[in-house]
Amino acid sequence: MAANVLKCGTGIGARLIFLSPSPKSPRPFGHSLAHFHQITANSYRSICSKPKVCDSAADASSPSARRRSVVSSFCAATDVEKAQVEAEAISDGDEEQKKIKDAADLLDIRVGLVLRAWRHEEADSLYVEEVDIGEPEPRIICSGLVNYIPIDHIQERKVVVLANLKPRNMRGVKSCGMLMAASDASHENVELLVPPEGSLPGQRIWFGSEDDHQNQPPPATPNQIQKKKIWELVQPHLKTDDTCMAMLGMHIMRTSAGVIISRSLKHANIS
């Protein structure tokens, strides 16, 4: 029995095309078995890519025509299978994008206003900010931005806040949220995301169209965000585009007043 075969079709009508000789069969004179494989593969590709059109009924019934028909059938079946695989890959990609979008809709991202900012007394790289996000009391948030953004670029500025992370103790200060920023690939340049003019503290931010806004679900709890690793799923897909707009894939990050931007960083990561 030959070692290498191609299966043509499936089921009862399946045929086998032998692509290499059995160990006992003679090889072409002066050629190794590997060379025989190459010759056979080349011939197979030639047959698949250039099927001969029969000129007569006699040609169609000839053994060579029947062999070409078998190989052509195999090629056609392979094309169908390839199309099916590509369609399944597209479907899988769509499902993955929907999963990411659905997860992003559970994030509680809001417009914030920094009321006051100061250097952390126990951590040289941290600012501590008091931020109005539309709640009865301002949030206390710690941000590792000392080496990137001057403090006067944070004071009394509107910012974008991820508000449903679990609180973290950062060198003695309980941080209840995160200021969202864009950074280049080297992480040498960092800019806070900027809400549009006219947006108000506490307004919830969403991704996509007005319909997406209307259908936006309530935010997940901090425990759900942590347990289901929602932020970890979404964050790698947050970028700025070539106009500095903040995006989730093809979905624009926006408020009812307009789009969220970085001031100058294009194709930057957002975290």
N, C-alpha and C positions, 0 to 999 in steps of 0.2 A: 504494500500500500504506500502511496506517495506521502511524503511528510507534510507538504504545504498545499492547501487547497483553498479555493474560493467557493463560497456557497452562493448559488444563484437562486434567489427567491426563497420562499418558506413553505412549510407544509409538505403535502404529498408530492407536489410537483417540483420540489427543490432538486437542483442538480449540483454536482461538484465539478469544478474546473481544476485540474491538477497543475500546479505551478512549479513543481520540482520532481525530479525522478525519484523512484524508490532506490534504496541503497544498492539493489542488485541490477538496476537498469543501466545500460551503457550511457556514458556522458558524451557530449559532442567532442570530437577529436581535438586535442590540443587546448581544451578549456577546463578550468576548475569548476567545481560545483557552484561556487559563488558567482562565477561568470555566467553560468547557465541561468541562475536565478535572475541576474540582471537582464539577460537577453529576453527571458520570458516576461519579466515585468514590463520591459519596454514594448514588447509586442502586445501585451495586454492593454497598455495605455494607448497604443496606436489604434487598436481595434475599437476601444471605447470612444476615443475622440474622433475617429474618422470612419464611421460605419459605412460600408459599401452599399450602394443602392443597386438592387438586382435589375438587370436589363430584360430578363425574360422569365417565363414560368420555369424553364429548365434551370436557369441560374438559381431561382428561388428554392428549388427542390434539391440543389446540390448539397453534398455534405458540408462544404466550406460555408455556404450560405446559412445552413442550419446552425453551424457553430457560431457564426457571427450573430445570428439571432439570439442565441443563448447568452452570449456575452453582452449584447446590446440590452437584453432584458435585465441582466444583472446591473448594468450601468444605470438604467432607468430606475430600477428599484433602489439603487444607492442614492440617486438624486432625491427620490421621495423621502428616504430615511433622513438624508441630510437636511431637507427642508423641515421635516418634523422636529429634528433635534434643534434647529435654529428657532423654530416657533416656540418650542418648550423653553429654550434659553431666554427668549424675549418675555415669555409669560412669567418665568421665574424672576427675571429682572423687575418686571412690573410689580410683582408681589412684594419683592424686597423694598422697592421705592415706596409702596403703599404702607408697608410696616414702619418705615422710617418716618414718613409723614404723619401717620397716626400717633406715633410716639412723640413727635415734636408738638403735636396739638395738645398734649398733656402737660407740657411745660408751662409754668406760670411766669411768663416774661412780661415785665411791665416797664412803663416809663417811670423814671425816678428823677428826683431833684436833690442834688447834694446840698444840704443845708450848712454843713460844716465838715471840714476834714483836718486831720492832724497826724503827726508822726506817731507811730506806735512806740510806747516807752521801752518795750522789751524786745523789739524786733526792728532792726535798721532798715529792712527792705519793705516794711509794711506801712501803709496808711490805714487809719481808722476813719470811716465816714459815717456821718449821720444822714440818712437818706429818706426823704418823703416818697413813699410809693402808694399814697392814697389811703393809708390806714390811720387809725386814731393816733398812733404813736410812730415816730420815725424808726426805721430799722438801723441797727448798728452793723456795719459791714467792714470787713478787713480786706484790703487789696494789696497784692504784691507789686505795686506800681512805682515805688520810690525811684528805682533806677531807670524808669522809662518816661514818666510824665511828671512835669513840675506840679507842685501842689496847687498853684494858682490856676492851672488848667482843669482842676477838679472842683474847686470851690464854686458853689452856686451854679453849677452846670447841670443841664439835663443829661441823664444817662439812661442806659438800658440795664435793667436788673433782672437776673434770674432769681425768682423769689421763693421757689418751693424746693430748695435743697435743704437737707437736714442741717441744723446749726452745728458749727464747728468751733471748738475752743482753740484760738490761735494766740498762743503765748499769754494766756490769762484774759483774753477778750473773746466773748462769745459772738461769732460772726454769723449773721442770719441772712445770707444771700450772697450774690456775686455780681460785681460790675462786669458787663460783657465788653470785650475788647477784640480788636483785630490785630494780628501780628504777622510779619513776613516770615518766610521759611527759616531764616536764621534766628528769628526771635530777637533781633537787634532793634527793630522798630515796632512800637506798640502804640495803638490809638484806641481810645474809648469809642464805642459805637455811639452815633449821634441820632437821637430822635428828630423827626421833622418839626419845623416851626408850627406852633399851634397845638402840639400834643400836650397833654396834661398829666401830671403825676398820678399814677394809679391806672392809667389806661393800659389795657391788656394788648399785647402785641401778638400778631399771628403771621402765618406763612401762606401766601397764595392770594386768591381773589376775594371779592366781597362775599361770595357764596361760602368760601371757606371760613370767613369770619362768622357768618350767620350760623354755621354748623359746628363751630368750635365747641368741643366738650368742656365741662368743668376741669380745672387743673387737677392732676393727681396729687395725693398727699406726699409730704416729704419722705415718709416711710416707703410708699410705693415707688417713688423716684429712685430711692436707694436699692430697694429689694429687686426691682425689675431692671436695674441698670439703664434707665431710660436716657439719662444724660449721656452716658457712655455710648449708647447706640446712635444718638442724634449728632453729637458734637463733631465727629470726623467729617460730616457732610455740610457743615456750616462754613461758608466762604464768602468773600466779596468777589464781585465780578469785575469786568474790565472798566466799569464806570463807578466802582467803589460801593455799589449797592450790596447790602447784606442779603445772602441767598441761602436757602436750603435746597440744594439741587437746582431745579428750575423754578422754585417757589420764592417769590420776593418776601422779605421780612418787612412788615409794615404795621402802622397804626391807622386809625381812621383819618388822621391828618396827612398821611403820606408814607414814604418809605424810609427805612433805617439805612444809614450809610456809615462808612468810614471816611474821614476827611480826605485822605490821600492814598491809602493802601489798596492796591488792586491785587486780585487773586490771592488774598491773604486768608489765613486761618482765623476762625472766630472761636473764642473760648471765654 
